[in-house]
Amino acid sequence: MRVLALVPGETETQLSFFPIVNQIKDSFENAEVSVVAPPSATAIYQLSKGVTEVVPYNFEASNSPADWANLLGIVRDREFDAALTLTDSWSIALLLWLSGVPTRLGYSGSANDLLLTATAPRSAEPAHHSDLLKLINVTSTPPALSVNVPRKDLTAVDAIRQGNGLTNGYVLVYPGATASGTTYPTESWIAILKDFQQRQPDMPLALLQTDDAAPQTVAIASAVPNLKILRPDTPGQTAALIAAANLLVAVEGYPLALAIALNVYTLGLFTGDSMAQAIAAGEDRLVALTSATGTLADITPDQVLKKIWSEGS
């Protein structure tokens, strides 16, 4: 059984698809799963054992006819038995129809109803893509999100931790941007970290600097003495740094989802209903702090600190 999944969206969206990949692998003997994902998000599949191949394709860009034809050629050459698309794009639906894939699944609407073999209503719940698998009689519950960290990344992170004096645990913060591009205020992060240092001076503090966290890093680091700045080079290193932490404090995003998969105690700052909350549902090691106004900045440092100390007491 060769299955193709076309998954638009950035890293957090791709992570939410990991359980579906594993559900396919569990449901069909010798199943092989290939994924088409945006170029900026393909690297996260280094953490999945279930994906055979990842094909980069920018769903949002105005792709040239050559880009579209190249993807069509790849799909035809692989002779897939089934394809799942999370888009309702005319160009993708037409591509799948022309590809000759016999079973083409997607959400109802637009061209999908005309060019796919079966469709399902799009769920109000984010990341519930197992609805598409029900169209081919897969009714099992998707497994929990899990990731596989490559050994080379574990080795690299051991060296990073030793170089920063973080061999006996640390608290990690992730001040990146949410999927909508919003950030938690720099001054609020500084207030939280300074309070933590006063109460727990012997517990090291570290900041996870990804590309989207870089704009705030300089200001936070200059205001918080002895803060360690950790710059992972790969998704595997990001996961390994999170796995070694005693606690992660993070805005909604893929580091938070990784922490849940790795069973790390996490305090998540949420704007409201989100994909990250859907991934986190039922997780007892996650404490969710949701803005009452839907604006991340309206979560006060005092609210965050009360959660940290009440949960840790």
N, C-alpha and C positions, 0 to 999 in steps of 0.2 A: 504494500500500500504506500504509494508516494503522494504526499500531501503538500500543497503550496498554500502559504498564508500571506496575504498582502496586508501589511499593518502600517498605516500612516501614524505619525505622532512621534514625539521625542522619547527619551530614555525611559521616563516613568511609564508611558503607554506600552513600550516594548516589554518592560518588566511585568506589567499586568497580564501579558500574553503568555508568560512562561508556564503558568498552570495549565493553559489550554494545550500547549505543546506536549506537556507531560500526560495530559488526559488522552491525547491522540496516541501517544506511544503506548500507554497502558491498555488502550482499547483495541488496537490492531496489531497482530503479530508482524514483526519485522517492518513496522512503519518507519518511513523516512520523512522528515519534515524539513522543508525549505521555507525561508522567510524572505519576503521583500520588504525592506525598511528604508527610511531616509538615511542618507550617508552619514549624517551626524549622530545617528543612534545605533548603527550596526555593531559598534564595539561591545555593547552590553551583552551580546550573544556569546562572548567569550566565557560568560558565567553559566551558560546552558549546555548540559550534556545532550539534550534532546534534539538540537537543531543540526541538521547535516550541512546546510549551506545557507549563507546570508547574501542576498543580492541587493546592492544599494540602488535606490531609485527615489528621486525627489518628487513626492506626490503633489506638493504645493506649488512647485515651480512651473513655469511655462516650458515644459519639456519640448524639445525639438522632435520632429517626426522620426529622426534617427534614433533618439533615446527611446521613444515608444516602440519603434520597430525592433530595437536591440532587445528590449525586455520581452517582446512577443517571441522573438527567436529563442531566447533562453527558455521560456515556458514551453514552447513547442518541443524543443530538443530534449527536455527532461521527461517528457511523456508522463505527466502527473495523472493520477487517478481521480484526485479531487482537489478543488481549490476553494479557499475561504477568503473573501474580501471584506474588510471592515469599512470600506468606502461605499459611497453611492455615486461614484464618478462614472460618467458616460464613457470616458476613454478607457477606464479599467474594465468596466463591464464588457465593452466591445472587444478589448484585448482578450479577455477570457473566452468570449464566444468564438473568436477567430482561432484561438489556440488549440481547440479540439479537446480540451479537458472535459471528460464526460460528465462529471459531477461538479457543478459550480454553485457555491452557496454564498449568501450575503443577506444583508438587511433589506427589507422591502422599501420600495420607493425609487423614483427616477428610473434609470435604465435597467436597474437590477431586476425589476419585475418582468422585463421583456427578454433579457439576454442571459439570465442565470437560470439554472434548472430548479432551484428552490430558494425561497426567501423566508425570513422570519421578522416579525416586528422588532424594531430596535428597543431594547429594554430600557426602562427609566433608570435602572441601576447601572452605574458605570462599570466597565470591565467585566460584565457578565456575558462574555462571548461564547460560553458553553451553549447558549441558546442555538447557535448555528450548528453545533454538533448533533443536537437533537434531530435535525433534519435528516441525518443519516443514522438515526437510531442509537446514538450514543447518549445514554441517559444517566451515566454515573456522575457523581459530584467531582468537580475539578479538585485536584490535590492542593494543599497549601503552597504558597509561593516558596520555592527553594532555589538556592544558587550553589554553584560549584566553583570554588576559588582555585585557579590554577596554582600549582606548587611554586612556580617561579615567582608569582606575585606574593605568596606567603613568605618566601625567602627574602624578597626585596623589602617587604614591610618589616620583617624582623630587624634588618639592618637600619631602616629608618627609625624604628622605635629605640633601638640601642643608641643611635647617634643623638637622639633627643632626650635620652634619660627617661623613657616611658615604658620600661620593662615591667613595672609593677602596677600597671593600670593607670587610667586617666579618664577625665571627662572630656568628651568631644562635642564641639558645637559646629553646626552647619548653617552659616548665614547666607545661603544662596538665594536665588530667585525661585518663586513658585512657577507653576506651569503658565500662569497668566502674566508672569514677568514682574510681579510685585515682590518687594523685599521687606523684611522686618527692620525697623529703624536702627541705624548704627548706634545711636545713643542708648537705645534700650538694651542692645547686646552688651554694651560696655557696662551699664548698670548691673546687669545680671552677673557678668563675669567678675566684677569687682566684689560684689556681695559674696559670691561663692568663694573667692580667694580669702576673704576675711573670716568666713566661717570654717573653711576647710583648707588652711594654708599648706597642708602637707599633700593634698591631692593635686597632681598636675592638671593643668588645663591645656587643651589643644584645639586648634581651629582647622577644620577641613576646608582647604582652599581648592575648589574646582574653578573652572573658567567663569561660571556665573557668580561665584563668591568673591572673585578678585577685587571688584570695586570697593568693597567695604573692609577688606582685610587690612590695608595699611592703617586706616583710622583706628580700627579696633586694636591692632597690635601695638600702636604707639601709645594707647591709653591704658592698656592692661599689661603690667610688667610680668615677665616670665611666661607669657603665653607662647606656646609652641605652634608654629605654622607648619602644617603637613600638606604637601603638594603631591598627591598621587599622580602617576603617569598613565595608569590604565584603570578600567572599571574593577579589575581584580584587586589592585592595590587599594582602591577605595573601599571595597568590601572587606579586605583584610584589616585595614585601619579601624573600620567600624566594629568588626568582630572582636578586636582586642580591647575595646573601650568598656569601662564600667557603666557608662551612661552616655547616650547621645541626646542632645537637645537640638532640634532641627525644625525648620519650616517644612511644610508639605512638599515632597519631591522624592526623587529616586533614592537618595541616601537614607531617608526614613523608611522606604519600602525595603531596602537592603537590610536595615537593622531588624526589621520584623522577621525577615526570612532567616536571619542569623541568630535570632532569639536574644537580642541585646535589649536591655532596658532602655526605653526611649520616651522622651517627652516631646510630643509633636504639636506644633503651632499651626492651626488650621483656620482658613477663612470661612469655611462652611462645608457643605456637601462637596466631596471631591473624590477623585480616583484614589488618592492615597488613603482616605478613610475607608473606601470600599475594600482595598487590599488589607487594611488593618482590622477589619471587623472581627470582633471576638478575640483579639490578641490580648492576653493578660499582662504582657510586658510593655504594653503601650499605654501611656497616659495622654489622652487627647485634650488639648486646650483650644477651644473654638471661639473665635471672635463673635461676640453678640451682635455686632453690626455688619459682619461680613468683610471688615477691613482689618488686615493683619496688624497694622500699626496701632489699632485700638486695644490690643492685648497689652496690658501694662507689665513692666518688669516685676512689680509686686505680685501680680497674678502668677507669673511664671515661677517666681521664687517660692511662693506658698505651695505650689504643686510639687516643686522639687523637694522641699523640706518636709512636707506632710507625707509624701510617698516614701521618703527615705527614713522617716522616723519609725 
